[in-house]
Amino acid sequence: MEELIKKAGILIEALPYIQKFSNKTVVVKYGGNAMINDELKNSVMEDIILLKYIGLNPIVVHGGGPDISAALNQFGIKTTFINGLRVTDSETMRIAQMVLVGKTNKEIVSLLNCKGGKAIGFCGIDGGFIRCEKHMTDIDGEKQDLGFVGDIVKVDPHIIQHISNDAYIPVIAPIGMDDEGQSYNINADSVAAAIAAATSAEKLILLTDVEGVKDDNGQVIFETAKDEIHEMIQSGTISGGMIPKVLGCLDALDAGVKGVHIIDGRVPHCLLLEIFTKTGIGTLIKGSNY
């Protein structure tokens, strides 16, 4: 009986959050080990379907770097990264699009559908809803061309909102196009942040392989604000690969997203634990309108 009462208590703890976020859009950036480990993969899919069933509107944006690298290896194509971005010539772009749209995206859609969801997969080329331009990266003060790597210029949210506001879960591969119809590979974190901004999402949640943003003592910071993030970057508390991730989060907040969560996707049911418990399990960066 005590165990049953504890379970009831968990549901009651979640009730105010279910009420607060009903009919609100939540963008989930799905990546890291949660895409590789089968147990974690199933856990995330179950969380997303539950979010939909209890009244939230989840939108999934996925990465797929390991799948792309594996495919390139099969074709004997060497992979080069500069500033964390894959150098993408025309053949690499062809394979990346094939893998992200034709394999990774459809595997996620299939898994969601098999578990009782109604998922629809597409990419930024569909309906031309993600427009981009060539990204030029900065190396020692000089701009370098990485090939078909894109920076987002505009997101038209109509198609996403139409699907999400119905019974369906949009699953989006990070491929966009320019005005001439050329495809570009885009950083999935950037796509998730741009879509969250364009859809006026309540939350943007990034699944990562870290516990969250940590302070100087290595402890996870459960809540913080935009100004504090800038201070932590300047002090060196936030460094390395976490810097572009949190800067993307700040862009989403500036565009009106109320809160951004950086959570550990290696924890089973991490989405439910972050959204529906008092403390959560990762770092919440709050916007001014939170």
C-alpha positions, 0 to 999 in steps of 0.5 A: 500500500505504501508503494501505491501511495508513493506512486499517487504522490508522484502523479499529484506532484506532476499535476500542476505542471500538466495543467501549466503546460497543457496545449503548450509547445515543447521542442526536444533536441534528441541526440547523444547516447539517447540515440544509440542506447536501445533502452534510452531510445525507448525511454525517450520515445515513451516520454514524448508520446506521454507528453502528447497524450497528456496535452502538450505538443512535442516537436522533435529535432534530431541529430545523427552525426554517428550515423553519418560518420558510419555511412561515410566510412562505408563509402571510404570518405574521410570526415573532417571537423572544424570548430565542431562542424563537419566539412561537407563537400557535395558527396558528403552532403548527399550521404548526410541527407540520405542518412538523416532524412532516409534512415535516422528520421524514419527510424525515430518516426517508426519507433514512435508509431510502434509505441502508439504515437502518430509521428510524421517525419520531414526536413527543412526542404519539405515546404521550404520551411527552413531557409539557410545560407552557406556558413563561413566559420572563423579560423584565426580571424579568417573566414573559411568555407566548410562546404554545404554547412548552413546557417538558418536565415528563416523558419516558416512555422506554419507546417510544423504548427499545423501538424503539432496542433493536430494529433501528430508529432513532427520529427525534423531532420536538420537539413535546410535549403537556400533560395536556389534549392541547394541542400545544406546540413545544419547543426541540430542544436541550431535547428531546435533553437530556431524552431522553438523560437519560430513556434513560440515554444514554452520550452526547448529541451536539449538532450545531451551527454552531460548532467547540465551546466556546472558551477566552479565546484562541479555541481549541476546548476538547477536554475539560472538566468541569461545574464548569469550564463554570460558571466559564466562564459566570461569567467571560464565556468562554461567552456569548450563545446558547452559554449555554442550550446548555451549561446544557442539557448540564449538566442531562443530565449531572446526570441521569446522561448520561456525556458531552455533545459539542458539535461542528461539524456543518459537518464531513463525518462529524463524528459518526464523527470525534468518537466514534471518534478520540482527540481528537475534533473538538469539545468533550466535557463529561464527567460525574462518571461518565465 
